[in-house]
Amino acid sequence: MKYRVPQLEPYIGQEELENLKKVIEKKWLTEGDFSREFLEIIKDFTGAKYAVLANNGTLALFLGLLALDVGKGDEVIVPDFTFNASASSVAFTGAKPVFVDIDEGNLNVDVEKIEEAITEKTKAIMPVHIYGQSADMDPIMKLAREYNLRVIEDAAEAYGVFYKGKHVGTIGDVGIISFFADKTVTCGEGGVILTNNEELYDRLRYLRNQGRLESGSFIHPQLGMNFRMTDLQCAVGVAQLKKFKEIKEKKIKNYRLYQSLLKDLEEVSFIEEVNYSNFVPFRVPIRVKNDLERLIQHLENSGVQTRRFFYPLHKQPCFNYLGYKDDDFPITNKVYSEGLCLPVFPGLKEEQIEYICEKIKEFYQRGQK
């Protein structure tokens, strides 16, 4: 169906087209000038000493885990409330993802639950920075030091998010950012792994490029695979990064308009905004007190494309083998039963936001009929 208000629309235009034209005219489609520029902008903005590209955010996580020597017999602690890739990347290394519950207010991982989940097999912690805010990294890093654990940050949704002045993804041993089509800056697909550790950086370079440092050589000192991007993708990415400030400001403006229009509706609440992180909205995640399924249907019937919150990992059919009990994760279960994501993309018009909010008010003011 054609939606009156879609969930997502990338903020792309002439700048991206001009960069793509340059790549095609130069006839160098693999990683090249735009790839190098893309990485330099990212390093400069995030403050990371080192950065390498990956095909997408999922493979960036997998690559980061491989660089940390995570594998069979290891455990990696992952929040129960996140996209499936956070845990599947762990599973594909041969390690076991261990799920923990979240903070009800901001939806990021509950640090106390992390410590409870640590065992002698724990190799790493994977904090996930959810919906455009940072997890509380200081106590996580303290735990990592105390128990001699590695930290891999899943900052897939969090380009432009800073924790106490440090860009997320640069605080742990490694961190990743995704450039999928729904992210704040996009290449269509793509990802980056960040680190401040030179030894990890060197390992990442071999792993991502067929076990060699330079393409064109047929001597492979180590084992590796192809985790490379293309200059076509990075050409789009460079244009996106250069207008990030504009994208961020538009998304924040849209988010605040939702808050203003829905502030008097007692059935709806927004996530808590923490004081240790700035906020770059990934979606507009709201929680409703009752009748979520019917509200979703009402909005869909009104031409508004919706998204549910992340399905709890412990409920995922692909992780049934882990044997988790549903009542082990009361907060994740609760927020999933109440959670709905509304669009916040930069090109969203004020009248579209007003229309969405009118439809939500209409639903509750009519007694969910």
Secondary structure, DSSP 8 states (H G I E B T S, - for coil): ---SB-S------HHHHHHHHHHHHHT--BS-HHHHHHHHHHHHHH--SEEEEESSHHHHHHHHHHHTT--TT-EEEEESSS-THHHHHHHTTT-EEEEE-B-TTT-SB-HHHHHHH--TTEEEE--B--TTS---HHHHHHHHHHHT-EEEEE-TT-TT-EETTEETTSSSSEEEEE-BTTSSS--BS-EEEEES-HHHHHHHHHHHBTTSSSTT----SS---B---BHHHHHHHHHHHHTHHHHHHHHHHHHHHHHHHHTT-TTEEE----TTB----SSEEEEESS-HHHHHHHHHHTTB--EE----GGG-GGGGGG---GGG-HHHHHHHHHEEEE---TT--HHHHHHHHHHHHHHHHTT--
